[in-house]
Amino acid sequence: MAKNFVQPGHVVTLTAPGAVTSGALVQVGMLVGVAQFDAASGAPVELAVEGVHELSKVSAQAWTEGQAIYVSSTGLATTAATGNVLIGAAVAVATNPSPTGMVRLNGAAPAAAAT
């Protein structure tokens, strides 16, 4: 193994950009993950950046399997690409209206927010 390997990266520890609730989507720059516990603003918080998670979504959207999912400025999962950061893809149909949807996080920071 390379001597510069640090960790697998499925969960990363970052600084909470504000008060964080366990299970919420958290965006730190271009990285987005699911908080593994509550954290105060400025405290370390572990974010899962891979895996399938049931996430709070924009209620008035219907999702299809495989559809690209983004994080909105309000911290909700959405299908709206403009100005939002890609986080992964829907792995199950989500009806309109519904409060949550199943998302497979992509585990990578995209080059830039969608325009």
All heavy atoms as an XYZ file, in Angstrom:
779
protein
N       0.836     -1.169      0.000
C       0.000      0.000      0.000
C       0.889      1.242      0.000
O       1.922      1.285      0.645
C      -0.919     -0.016      1.228
C      -1.837      1.168      1.291
S      -3.058      1.109      2.614
C      -4.044     -0.269      2.119
N       0.421      2.261     -0.701
C       1.179      3.510     -0.770
C       1.362      4.114      0.614
O       0.465      4.067      1.445
C       0.446      4.506     -1.672
N       2.527      4.646      0.851
C       2.843      5.220      2.155
C       2.083      6.511      2.429
O       2.014      6.961      3.563
C       4.335      5.450      2.275
C       5.103      4.147      2.292
C       6.576      4.382      2.412
C       7.281      3.035      2.390
N       8.695      3.151      2.618
N       1.475      7.106      1.402
C       0.739      8.344      1.600
C      -0.772      8.127      1.725
O      -1.534      9.081      1.823
C       1.042      9.346      0.482
C       0.675      8.809     -0.885
O       0.472      7.608     -1.070
N       0.633      9.692     -1.849
N      -1.221      6.860      1.757
C      -2.645      6.553      1.949
C      -3.068      6.981      3.352
O      -2.381      6.702      4.330
C      -2.901      5.045      1.759
C      -4.331      4.663      1.973
C      -5.264      4.847      0.974
C      -4.751      4.116      3.179
C      -6.590      4.493      1.162
C      -6.065      3.762      3.386
C      -6.992      3.946      2.370
N      -4.222      7.660      3.468
C      -4.695      8.157      4.752
C      -5.886      7.364      5.269
O      -5.878      6.888      6.396
C      -5.068      9.659      4.656
C      -5.640     10.169      5.968
C      -3.851     10.481      4.249
N      -6.944      7.205      4.448
C      -8.156      6.497      4.866
C      -8.998      6.172      3.647
O      -8.813      6.791      2.601
C      -8.973      7.336      5.847
C      -9.608      8.565      5.211
C     -10.453      9.366      6.182
O     -10.070      9.555      7.317
N     -11.591      9.830      5.720
N      -9.953      5.236      3.758
C     -10.811      4.919      2.620
C     -11.664      6.109      2.163
O     -11.915      6.273      0.987
C     -11.701      3.789      3.127
C     -10.936      3.178      4.248
C     -10.162      4.303      4.865
N     -12.142      6.950      3.080
C     -12.878      8.143      2.687
C     -14.377      7.992      2.581
O     -15.044      8.890      2.065
N     -14.958      6.877      3.046
C     -16.421      6.724      3.025
C     -17.064      7.716      3.978
O     -18.165      8.189      3.756
C     -16.838      5.305      3.417
C     -16.151      4.248      2.614
N     -16.344      4.106      1.256
C     -15.257      3.306      2.958
C     -15.595      3.104      0.815
N     -14.920      2.612      1.835
N     -16.366      8.002      5.071
C     -16.777      8.997      6.055
C     -15.585      9.931      6.255
O     -14.462      9.470      6.420
C     -17.170      8.347      7.403
C     -17.488      9.394      8.454
C     -18.352      7.400      7.212
N     -15.852     11.239      6.189
C     -14.787     12.221      6.386
C     -15.161     13.158      7.528
O     -16.345     13.415      7.765
C     -14.498     13.025      5.097
C     -13.950     12.126      4.011
C     -15.732     13.761      4.615
N     -14.168     13.649      8.224
C     -14.399     14.602      9.306
C     -14.093     16.000      8.795
O     -12.986     16.267      8.330
C     -13.511     14.274     10.520
O     -13.784     12.935     10.940
C     -13.796     15.229     11.673
N     -15.107     16.868      8.872
C     -14.974     18.247      8.418
C     -15.489     19.169      9.517
O     -16.044     18.708     10.513
C     -15.772     18.457      7.128
C     -15.333     17.608      5.929
C     -16.311     17.754      4.785
C     -13.937     17.985      5.483
N     -15.364     20.455      9.305
C     -15.853     21.443     10.257
C     -17.300     21.791      9.920
O     -17.599     22.167      8.777
C     -14.985     22.715     10.200
O     -13.629     22.343     10.458
C     -15.438     23.737     11.213
N     -18.187     21.672     10.899
C     -19.603     21.975     10.685
C     -19.766     23.446     10.302
O     -19.283     24.328     11.009
C     -20.404     21.659     11.939
N     -20.445     23.720      9.170
C     -20.602     25.106      8.723
C     -21.669     25.868      9.513
O     -21.802     27.068      9.384
C     -21.011     24.948      7.262
C     -21.714     23.632      7.225
C     -21.002     22.767      8.233
N     -22.413     25.171     10.311
C     -23.478     25.720     11.153
C     -23.905     24.606     12.077
O     -23.289     23.533     12.087
N     -24.955     24.810     12.854
C     -25.466     23.727     13.693
C     -25.921     22.590     12.789
O     -26.595     22.812     11.786
C     -26.616     24.231     14.546
N     -25.529     21.365     13.111
C     -25.783     20.198     12.275
C     -26.604     19.179     13.063
O     -26.318     18.922     14.229
C     -24.439     19.560     11.827
C     -24.644     18.232     11.167
C     -23.687     20.509     10.922
N     -27.595     18.605     12.401
C     -28.425     17.571     12.995
C     -28.067     16.229     12.380
O     -27.912     16.121     11.156
C     -29.919     17.865     12.740
O     -30.232     19.145     13.277
C     -30.804     16.816     13.372
N     -27.952     15.206     13.198
C     -27.652     13.860     12.716
C     -28.635     13.453     11.618
O     -29.841     13.639     11.750
C     -27.754     12.873     13.880
O     -27.519     11.561     13.431
N     -28.114     12.943     10.509
C     -28.938     12.490      9.391
C     -29.218     13.551      8.349
O     -29.756     13.248      7.293
N     -28.830     14.793      8.613
C     -29.071     15.881      7.665
C     -27.967     15.947      6.622
O     -26.825     15.580      6.881
C     -29.161     17.210      8.410
N     -28.334     16.438      5.443
C     -27.332     16.739      4.423
C     -26.552     17.967      4.861
O     -27.139     18.959      5.302
C     -28.004     17.045      3.082
C     -28.348     15.874      2.190
C     -29.103     16.359      0.955
C     -27.115     15.101      1.787
N     -25.235     17.896      4.734
C     -24.373     19.006      5.113
C     -23.443     19.287      3.945
O     -22.810     18.377      3.413
C     -23.552     18.671      6.376
C     -22.591     19.799      6.706
C     -24.472     18.369      7.549
N     -23.369     20.551      3.566
C     -22.475     20.968      2.480
C     -21.342     21.792      3.055
O     -21.571     22.775      3.758
C     -23.236     21.777      1.439
C     -22.369     22.186      0.270
C     -23.156     22.874     -0.830
O     -24.374     22.964     -0.792
N     -22.433     23.371     -1.818
N     -20.120     21.368      2.765
C     -18.920     22.112      3.134
C     -18.175     22.349      1.826
O     -17.540     21.430      1.300
C     -18.053     21.341      4.154
C     -16.794     22.133      4.487
C     -18.854     21.025      5.413
N     -18.289     23.540      1.296
C     -17.719     23.818     -0.020
C     -18.393     22.941     -1.057
O     -19.613     22.929     -1.168
N     -17.598     22.162     -1.774
C     -18.146     21.279     -2.804
C     -18.357     19.852     -2.306
O     -18.769     18.993     -3.059
C     -17.237     21.275     -4.035
C     -17.178     22.615     -4.758
S     -18.778     23.239     -5.324
C     -19.159     22.058     -6.602
N     -18.068     19.580     -1.022
C     -18.325     18.261     -0.446
C     -19.681     18.262      0.235
O     -20.017     19.203      0.958
C     -17.252     17.889      0.571
C     -15.920     17.426      0.015
C     -14.915     17.261      1.141
C     -16.085     16.126     -0.746
N     -20.451     17.202      0.002
C     -21.764     17.048      0.634
C     -21.843     15.649      1.209
O     -21.484     14.669      0.555
C     -22.905     17.253     -0.379
C     -24.260     17.072      0.287
C     -22.805     18.638     -1.023
N     -22.316     15.557      2.453
C     -22.470     14.255      3.084
C     -23.587     14.287      4.099
O     -24.197     15.322      4.358
N     -23.829     13.126      4.694
C     -24.869     12.973      5.704
C     -24.198     12.983      7.072
O     -23.307     12.168      7.337
C     -25.654     11.665      5.489
C     -26.673     11.452      6.596
C     -26.339     11.675      4.119
N     -24.638     13.907      7.929
C     -24.062     14.035      9.269
C     -24.312     12.765     10.067
O     -25.433     12.255     10.108
C     -24.666     15.233      9.990
N     -23.270     12.273     10.707
C     -23.377     11.044     11.485
C     -23.768     11.310     12.935
O     -24.093     10.385     13.675
C     -22.057     10.266     11.418
C     -21.690      9.853      9.997
C     -22.769      8.981      9.366
O     -22.932      7.824      9.732
N     -23.530      9.543      8.436
N     -23.755     12.563     13.352
C     -24.184     12.962     14.697
C     -24.437     14.462     14.692
O     -24.082     15.165     13.740
C     -23.129     12.591     15.756
C     -21.739     13.078     15.449
C     -21.351     14.377     15.771
C     -20.812     12.243     14.836
C     -20.066     14.827     15.485
C     -19.533     12.690     14.553
C     -19.158     13.987     14.874
N     -25.093     14.975     15.740
C     -25.300     16.412     15.893
C     -23.953     17.082     16.157
O     -23.079     16.489     16.783
C     -26.215     16.716     17.087
C     -27.631     16.197     16.907
O     -28.007     15.819     15.779
O     -28.374     16.193     17.909
N     -23.813     18.312     15.688
C     -22.590     19.070     15.953
C     -22.916     20.559     15.970
O     -23.779     21.021     15.224
C     -21.533     18.775     14.894
N     -22.203     21.283     16.808
C     -22.342     22.733     16.868
C     -21.553     23.357     15.726
O     -20.607     22.757     15.198
C     -21.831     23.241     18.211
N     -21.911     24.566     15.377
C     -21.185     25.302     14.349
C     -19.707     25.389     14.714
O     -19.355     25.709     15.847
C     -21.765     26.711     14.219
O     -21.085     27.435     13.238
N     -18.839     25.046     13.757
C     -17.395     25.109     13.961
C     -16.784     23.876     14.590
O     -15.568     23.759     14.672
N     -17.624     22.934     15.026
C     -17.129     21.698     15.637
C     -16.847     20.657     14.550
O     -17.414     20.717     13.461
C     -18.143     21.149     16.628
N     -15.996     19.675     14.834
C     -15.789     18.588     13.873
C     -17.077     17.765     13.748
O     -17.765     17.538     14.742
C     -14.685     17.746     14.505
C     -14.087     18.589     15.572
C     -15.128     19.551     16.008
N     -17.385     17.353     12.535
C     -18.546     16.489     12.297
C     -18.158     15.459     11.246
O     -17.449     15.771     10.290
C     -19.788     17.297     11.860
C     -19.583     18.003     10.538
C     -21.030     16.409     11.820
N     -18.569     14.223     11.467
C     -18.305     13.162     10.493
C     -19.445     13.116      9.487
O     -20.621     13.069      9.859
C     -18.164     11.815     11.201
C     -16.916     11.742     12.040
C     -16.734     10.390     12.707
O     -17.590      9.500     12.547
O     -15.718     10.228     13.403
N     -19.068     13.124      8.194
C     -20.037     13.085      7.111
C     -19.828     11.837      6.273
O     -18.718     11.587      5.793
C     -19.893     14.321      6.211
C     -20.040     15.686      6.860
C     -19.833     16.778      5.819
C     -21.395     15.820      7.525
N     -20.895     11.057      6.104
C     -20.856      9.928      5.176
C     -21.027     10.505      3.773
O     -22.006     11.206      3.509
C     -21.976      8.942      5.487
N     -20.067     10.242      2.901
C     -20.121     10.780      1.546
C     -20.415      9.707      0.506
O     -20.430      9.986     -0.689
C     -18.821     11.550      1.193
C     -18.687     12.793      2.063
C     -17.607     10.665      1.310
N     -20.645      8.488      0.962
C     -21.005      7.373      0.084
C     -22.121      6.570      0.738
O     -22.425      6.758      1.914
C     -19.805      6.470     -0.165
C     -18.700      7.109     -0.965
C     -17.547      6.147     -1.232
O     -17.487      5.063     -0.615
O     -16.700      6.494     -2.059
N     -22.703      5.679     -0.026
C     -23.748      4.814      0.485
C     -25.128      5.318      0.114
O     -25.287      6.386     -0.472
N     -26.149      4.518      0.454
C     -27.539      4.872      0.172
C     -28.169      5.408      1.449
O     -28.081      4.779      2.500
C     -28.330      3.654     -0.350
C     -29.799      4.007     -0.553
C     -27.722      3.140     -1.656
N     -28.792      6.575      1.337
C     -29.397      7.238      2.489
C     -30.806      7.691      2.136
O     -31.058      8.117      1.002
C     -28.575      8.455      2.898
C     -27.178      8.123      3.305
N     -26.833      7.854      4.603
C     -26.049      7.990      2.582
C     -25.553      7.580      4.662
N     -25.044      7.649      3.445
N     -31.708      7.633      3.119
C     -33.035      8.221      2.968
C     -32.906      9.676      3.396
O     -32.584      9.968      4.545
C     -34.056      7.497      3.830
C     -35.459      8.020      3.634
C     -36.501      7.220      4.400
O     -36.128      6.480      5.334
O     -37.676      7.344      4.054
N     -33.143     10.601      2.458
C     -32.898     12.015      2.694
C     -34.172     12.844      2.582
O     -35.068     12.509      1.790
C     -31.881     12.544      1.666
C     -30.524     11.857      1.645
C     -29.684     12.401      0.501
C     -29.819     12.032      2.981
N     -34.218     13.923      3.335
C     -35.310     14.887      3.186
C     -35.194     15.512      1.808
O     -34.094     15.862      1.356
C     -35.205     15.970      4.255
O     -35.394     15.419      5.532
N     -36.334     15.628      1.128
C     -36.314     16.137     -0.241
C     -37.329     17.255     -0.430
O     -38.179     17.478      0.429
C     -36.579     15.012     -1.236
C     -38.008     14.485     -1.262
C     -38.135     13.417     -2.306
C     -39.337     13.362     -3.172
N     -40.261     14.409     -3.288
N     -37.226     17.939     -1.553
C     -38.236     18.908     -1.936
C     -39.513     18.109     -2.147
O     -39.574     17.230     -3.013
C     -37.815     19.665     -3.213
C     -38.938     20.555     -3.701
C     -36.541     20.465     -2.962
N     -40.514     18.366     -1.325
C     -41.730     17.547     -1.291
C     -42.466     17.508     -2.626
O     -42.990     16.470     -3.012
C     -42.663     18.069     -0.199
O     -43.841     17.321     -0.156
N     -42.505     18.612     -3.333
C     -43.305     18.718     -4.550
C     -42.610     18.167     -5.791
O     -42.906     18.593     -6.895
C     -43.713     20.166     -4.766
N     -41.699     17.218     -5.618
C     -41.025     16.599     -6.757
C     -41.288     15.105     -6.778
O     -41.359     14.469     -5.726
C     -39.513     16.803     -6.670
C     -39.053     18.215     -6.846
C     -37.541     18.331     -6.759
O     -36.852     17.461     -6.244
N     -37.022     19.434     -7.261
N     -41.398     14.569     -7.974
C     -41.423     13.117     -8.161
C     -40.050     12.720     -8.696
O     -39.485     13.422     -9.537
C     -42.509     12.727     -9.155
N     -39.494     11.625     -8.166
C     -38.185     11.148     -8.613
C     -38.340      9.812     -9.311
O     -39.184      8.998     -8.963
C     -37.250     10.930     -7.430
C     -36.827     12.134     -6.668
C     -37.185     13.441     -6.888
C     -35.962     12.138     -5.536
N     -36.591     14.241     -5.965
C     -35.832     13.485     -5.117
C     -35.286     11.154     -4.838
C     -35.051     13.849     -4.033
C     -34.513     11.512     -3.761
C     -34.398     12.852     -3.362
N     -37.459      9.558    -10.284
C     -37.379      8.258    -10.937
C     -36.046      7.609    -10.573
O     -35.093      8.295    -10.201
C     -37.479      8.403    -12.467
O     -36.422      9.250    -12.931
C     -38.816      8.995    -12.881
N     -35.986      6.291    -10.688
C     -34.735      5.588    -10.401
C     -33.642      6.079    -11.340
O     -33.861      6.249    -12.536
C     -34.916      4.081    -10.579
C     -35.789      3.456     -9.529
C     -35.988      1.959     -9.758
O     -35.764      1.461    -10.878
O     -36.387      1.298     -8.791
N     -32.471      6.328    -10.795
C     -31.328      6.752    -11.591
C     -31.271      8.236    -11.872
O     -30.287      8.708    -12.456
N     -32.263      8.997    -11.449
C     -32.284     10.431    -11.697
C     -31.208     11.139    -10.872
O     -30.986     10.805     -9.708
C     -33.661     10.988    -11.339
C     -33.872     12.422    -11.729
C     -35.332     12.843    -11.589
O     -36.136     12.173    -10.945
N     -35.670     13.957    -12.204
N     -30.545     12.109    -11.465
C     -29.521     12.883    -10.762
C     -30.167     13.675     -9.632
O     -31.227     14.273     -9.809
C     -28.820     13.834    -11.725
N     -29.502     13.664     -8.470
C     -30.011     14.371     -7.293
C     -28.944     15.360     -6.823
O     -27.746     15.051     -6.788
C     -30.382     13.385     -6.161
C     -31.418     12.365     -6.658
C     -30.889     14.134     -4.930
C     -32.754     12.957     -7.087
N     -29.398     16.528     -6.419
C     -28.543     17.635     -6.002
C     -28.928     18.056     -4.589
O     -29.991     17.687     -4.088
C     -28.735     18.828     -6.951
C     -28.448     18.492     -8.387
C     -29.389     17.849     -9.184
C     -27.214     18.799     -8.960
C     -29.122     17.518    -10.501
C     -26.931     18.475    -10.283
C     -27.891     17.827    -11.048
O     -27.606     17.506    -12.342
N     -28.091     18.853     -3.933
C     -28.447     19.460     -2.651
C     -28.804     20.918     -2.930
O     -28.098     21.618     -3.648
C     -27.336     19.345     -1.583
C     -26.081     20.076     -1.982
C     -27.840     19.827     -0.230
N     -29.946     21.345     -2.371
C     -30.387     22.729     -2.548
C     -29.748     23.621     -1.491
O     -29.157     23.137     -0.520
C     -31.913     22.808     -2.434
O     -32.305     22.598     -1.084
N     -29.902     24.911     -1.647
C     -29.358     25.858     -0.670
C     -30.034     25.720      0.691
O     -29.491     26.165      1.698
C     -29.509     27.293     -1.185
O     -30.886     27.594     -1.369
N     -31.198     25.070      0.732
C     -31.900     24.839      2.001
C     -31.534     23.500      2.626
O     -32.070     23.132      3.662
C     -33.422     24.903      1.808
O     -33.809     23.894      0.867
C     -33.862     26.265      1.301
N     -30.627     22.751      1.986
C     -30.189     21.467      2.530
C     -31.089     20.302      2.181
O     -30.915     19.205      2.708
N     -32.036     20.504      1.269
C     -32.913     19.416      0.842
C     -32.395     18.800     -0.447
O     -31.790     19.479     -1.277
C     -34.340     19.933      0.611
C     -35.063     20.484      1.820
C     -36.427     21.047      1.403
C     -35.228     19.416      2.894
N     -32.651     17.511     -0.625
C     -32.312     16.838     -1.875
C     -33.324     17.277     -2.933
O     -34.514     17.414     -2.655
C     -32.347     15.327     -1.686
N     -32.834     17.498     -4.141
C     -33.671     18.030     -5.207
C     -33.209     17.525     -6.569
O     -32.046     17.137     -6.730
C     -33.648     19.580     -5.197
O     -34.486     20.073     -6.248
C     -32.250     20.128     -5.369
N     -34.109     17.584     -7.542
C     -33.745     17.260     -8.922
C     -33.311     18.504     -9.687
O     -32.842     18.397    -10.815
C     -34.926     16.610     -9.661
O     -36.045     17.500     -9.623
C     -35.306     15.279     -9.038
N     -33.457     19.673     -9.076
C     -33.089     20.940     -9.725
C     -31.573     21.095     -9.752
O     -30.935     21.160     -8.705
C     -33.743     22.108     -8.998
N     -31.014     21.179    -10.939
C     -29.566     21.257    -11.094
C     -29.015     22.673    -10.963
O     -27.933     22.868    -10.414
C     -29.164     20.685    -12.452
N     -29.748     23.657    -11.425
C     -29.234     25.019    -11.506
C     -28.808     25.560    -10.145
O     -29.616     25.642     -9.221
C     -30.284     25.955    -12.142
O     -30.629     25.440    -13.427
C     -29.737     27.368    -12.287
N     -27.528     25.891    -10.028
C     -26.977     26.482     -8.811
C     -26.779     25.513     -7.665
O     -26.376     25.918     -6.582
N     -27.055     24.229     -7.864
C     -26.944     23.232     -6.808
C     -25.795     22.271     -7.074
O     -25.288     22.187     -8.188
C     -28.265     22.466     -6.677
C     -29.402     23.373     -6.243
O     -29.214     24.250     -5.409
N     -30.572     23.166     -6.804
N     -25.390     21.522     -6.045
C     -24.259     20.600     -6.138
C     -24.774     19.167     -6.285
O     -25.612     18.717     -5.490
C     -23.365     20.714     -4.882
C     -22.251     19.684     -4.908
C     -22.777     22.117     -4.785
N     -24.279     18.463     -7.292
C     -24.641     17.066     -7.522
C     -24.179     16.213     -6.355
O     -23.019     16.309     -5.931
C     -23.992     16.559     -8.809
C     -24.254     15.099     -9.170
C     -25.724     14.892     -9.541
C     -23.353     14.667    -10.311
N     -25.093     15.380     -5.802
C     -24.714     14.512     -4.683
C     -24.832     13.033     -5.006
O     -24.295     12.203     -4.293
C     -25.524     14.826     -3.408
C     -27.017     14.607     -3.626
C     -25.212     16.225     -2.928
C     -27.854     14.692     -2.352
N     -25.558     12.677     -6.071
C     -25.705     11.264     -6.401
C     -26.907     11.022     -7.287
O     -27.289     11.880     -8.086
N     -27.545      9.847     -7.090
C     -28.680      9.458     -7.917
C     -29.739      8.773     -7.071
O     -29.430      8.081     -6.098
C     -28.219      8.518     -9.022
N     -30.995      8.967     -7.466
C     -32.113      8.311     -6.795
C     -32.032      6.810     -7.052
O     -31.747      6.377     -8.169
C     -33.439      8.861     -7.305
N     -32.272      6.011     -6.023
C     -32.255      4.553     -6.192
C     -33.652      3.956     -6.049
O     -33.809      2.749     -6.123
C     -31.285      3.859     -5.210
C     -29.856      4.262     -5.505
C     -31.650      4.136     -3.773
N     -34.649      4.808     -5.868
C     -36.036      4.364     -5.773
C     -36.925      5.506     -6.235
O     -36.544      6.679     -6.173
C     -36.386      3.969     -4.342
N     -38.110      5.152     -6.691
C     -39.106      6.151     -7.064
C     -39.538      6.890     -5.802
O     -39.710      6.287     -4.745
C     -40.320      5.461     -7.728
C     -41.478      6.427     -7.893
C     -39.916      4.849     -9.061
N     -39.684      8.203     -5.906
C     -40.237      9.024     -4.824
C     -41.417      9.790     -5.413
O     -41.286     10.422     -6.463
C     -39.191      9.974     -4.275
N     -42.544      9.700     -4.756
C     -43.749     10.324     -5.291
C     -43.824     11.806     -4.958
O     -43.131     12.306     -4.095
C     -45.008      9.626     -4.747
O     -45.013      9.750     -3.324
C     -45.051      8.167     -5.156
N     -44.696     12.489     -5.670
C     -45.010     13.887     -5.417
C     -46.409     13.924     -4.834
O     -47.338     13.477     -5.489
C     -44.962     14.678     -6.714
C     -45.448     16.108     -6.560
O     -45.716     16.578     -5.472
N     -45.577     16.794     -7.677
N     -46.623     14.374     -3.618
C     -45.646     14.848     -2.656
C     -45.132     13.709     -1.788
O     -45.841     12.736     -1.542
C     -46.449     15.832     -1.803
C     -47.816     15.247     -1.782
C     -47.991     14.593     -3.145
N     -43.922     13.830     -1.337
C     -43.351     12.915     -0.348
C     -42.200     13.648      0.328
O     -41.519     14.440     -0.311
C     -42.876     11.610     -0.989
O     -41.868     11.845     -1.938
N     -41.976     13.383      1.616
C     -40.948     14.139      2.340
C     -39.527     13.623      2.166
O     -38.574     14.342      2.439
C     -41.383     14.014      3.799
C     -42.079     12.692      3.852
C     -42.772     12.556      2.518
N     -39.370     12.358      1.724
C     -38.040     11.773      1.635
C     -37.855     11.000      0.341
O     -38.821     10.628     -0.332
C     -37.760     10.811      2.811
O     -38.694      9.738      2.753
C     -37.853     11.524      4.157
N     -36.578     10.742      0.017
C     -36.233      9.921     -1.128
C     -34.934      9.184     -0.839
O     -34.142      9.606      0.011
N     -34.722      8.070     -1.531
C     -33.526      7.247     -1.344
C     -32.467      7.661     -2.376
O     -32.735      7.635     -3.578
C     -33.872      5.775     -1.519
C     -34.964      5.291     -0.567
S     -34.412      5.226      1.118
C     -33.562      3.680      1.082
N     -31.281      8.013     -1.869
C     -30.212      8.528     -2.729
C     -28.929      7.761     -2.481
O     -28.534      7.532     -1.349
C     -29.961     10.028     -2.456
C     -28.829     10.562     -3.328
C     -31.227     10.837     -2.671
N     -28.279      7.352     -3.552
C     -26.934      6.779     -3.470
C     -25.979      7.939     -3.668
O     -25.926      8.562     -4.731
C     -26.723      5.729     -4.563
C     -25.476      4.872     -4.312
C     -24.398      5.278     -5.266
N     -23.233      4.403     -5.100
C     -22.010      4.879     -5.106
N     -21.785      6.150     -5.248
N     -21.002      4.060     -4.980
N     -25.272      8.316     -2.601
C     -24.323      9.411     -2.671
C     -23.164      9.041     -3.572
O     -22.678      7.904     -3.546
C     -23.819      9.772     -1.269
C     -24.877     10.261     -0.293
C     -24.257     10.517      1.071
C     -25.595     11.500     -0.805
N     -22.674     10.010     -4.340
C     -21.618      9.721     -5.317
C     -20.218      9.731     -4.717
O     -19.275      9.291     -5.343
C     -21.689     10.686     -6.509
C     -21.462     12.131     -6.150
O     -21.055     12.464     -5.037
N     -21.726     13.014     -7.103
N     -20.055     10.280     -3.499
C     -18.770     10.208     -2.816
C     -17.680     11.056     -3.412
O     -16.515     10.918     -3.062
N     -18.025     11.974     -4.297
C     -17.006     12.801     -4.936
C     -17.449     14.242     -4.962
O     -18.631     14.536     -5.054
C     -16.758     12.317     -6.361
N     -16.511     15.141     -4.898
C     -16.810     16.558     -5.065
C     -16.804     16.852     -6.555
O     -15.808     16.598     -7.234
C     -15.759     17.404     -4.358
N     -17.913     17.358     -7.107
C     -17.944     17.683     -8.537
C     -17.025     18.865     -8.830
O     -16.668     19.608     -7.918
C     -19.413     18.036     -8.794
C     -19.957     18.417     -7.468
C     -19.166     17.655     -6.443
N     -16.677     19.034    -10.071
C     -15.761     20.102    -10.450
C     -16.345     21.477    -10.155
O     -15.648     22.395     -9.796
C     -15.420     19.994    -11.940
N     -17.675     21.617    -10.315
C     -18.334     22.903    -10.053
C     -19.822     22.663     -9.900
O     -20.342     21.638    -10.348
C     -18.074     23.862    -11.198
N     -20.507     23.597     -9.293
C     -21.959     23.508     -9.165
C     -22.555     23.591    -10.561
O     -22.004     24.215    -11.461
C     -22.485     24.651     -8.300
N     -23.710     22.953    -10.717
C     -24.405     22.999    -12.006
C     -24.803     24.442    -12.308
O     -25.058     25.224    -11.403
C     -25.629     22.103    -11.959
N     -24.855     24.765    -13.581
C     -25.259     26.128    -13.945
C     -26.569     26.132    -14.661
O     -27.054     25.140    -15.117
C     -24.181     26.803    -14.819
O     -23.978     25.977    -15.981
C     -22.903     26.989    -14.068
